[in-house]
Amino acid sequence: MEQPLTTLKILKEIAEQLNEGTELGTVLQDVLKMLLRITGFKTGWIFLMDSSGNNQLAAYENLPPALSRDGCAPMCTSDCWCVDKYARGLLRKATNIMECKRLEDAVLHHTGETQNLTHHATVPLRAGEEHFGLLNVASPHKTRFDQTDLNLLEAVAFQIGTAVKRIRLTAAEQETALAAERNRLARDLHDSVNQLLFSVSLTARAGKEMKDHDAIRGAFKDIQEMSQSALAEMKALIWQLRPRGLEDGVVNALKTYGEMIGLHIHSEIQGLLCLPSSVEEALWRIGQEAFNNCKKHSGQDSVYLKAVSSKRNVHLEIWDHGKGCLILDNSELPSLGLLSMQERVKILNGTITIDSREGKGTYIVIDIPLREGKE
């Protein structure tokens, strides 16, 4: 390893980089790039892992073609020695991996240029007794990392682990605060606007029954119908702010919401839908928008919902057999609601296809990765 900077200065620069960031994927990518630049190592990657042993490629820099091909597909499997050792609790400190199995397989099967990388150092990311994943670094022709290298990497990995914990705790606090604010808004709407609309509806009903003039009775009838419609919209808004039933899963929550706004939901679930909160929230909002569109525009009261979950991704389909609308290109969506769907999926590195034709109904397909991509 080249050492243009002292160890303390390296750790200081990396600590400053880690302390500035709040978005985990960006922070990990930036600090990995900095680590390689100031140490002289050429290649690096970071895996984040959960308590079940599922690993996610969270950051990488200068991967050789053998590892970066097909969207880094070789890096998104659990079939390697460092991940296996980590999962079995055998990686407690920075260590040399004698040879990288991913690179060895690439050479064996001729699947891409390795750029003379054969070995890497690996070190667990931790904060106290909590472990979050692995930091790996490598350089061409380098087959062993001395103790100085390993000590530095261990110190950096500890800094990264502490940053991961800090960012996740901050995100959890923000989510809790957001949920509390939604609950407050829901209570305020229920206690004020909702009650006022209910009073208007009762008053209009009484006025309709008291007056003999047809025009006046008609006016009160219109007021009553509009206030009842506004009440229904308000109940739906309150439910969106505070979705009772989401704790039982996003599909059950969507079914309850759909039935509340007057739809018949035909659902099918494959696999256990135990999803990260960010994915569950996105699917919940996308489903709401799809159901609202169906209620307002399709002319049908039946919606079909299919959810398929695996370790790698969640797949959601929502469709109806209604009027549909004309979409010439998936990048030119005709409403803000559909654009919002697209943006929510994009943030999670997923894909969305919306197929709708006049008189042919609307078909929405969503795929969101659970183990790949950056958090």
Secondary structure as UniProt FT lines:
FT   HELIX           7..20
FT   HELIX           24..39
FT   STRAND          43..49
FT   TURN            51..52
FT   STRAND          55..61
FT   HELIX           65..72
FT   HELIX           73..76
FT   HELIX           81..87
FT   TURN            88..89
FT   STRAND          95..97
FT   HELIX           101..109
FT   TURN            115..116
FT   STRAND          120..127
FT   TURN            128..129
FT   STRAND          130..138
FT   TURN            140..141
FT   HELIX           147..189
FT   HELIX           190..194
FT   HELIX           195..210
FT   HELIX           214..241
FT   TURN            244..245
FT   HELIX           246..248
FT   HELIX           250..260
FT   TURN            261..262
FT   STRAND          264..270
FT   HELIX           277..293
FT   HELIX           294..298
FT   STRAND          302..309
FT   STRAND          313..320
FT   TURN            330..331
FT   HELIX           336..347
FT   TURN            348..349
FT   STRAND          351..357
FT   TURN            358..360
FT   STRAND          361..369
//
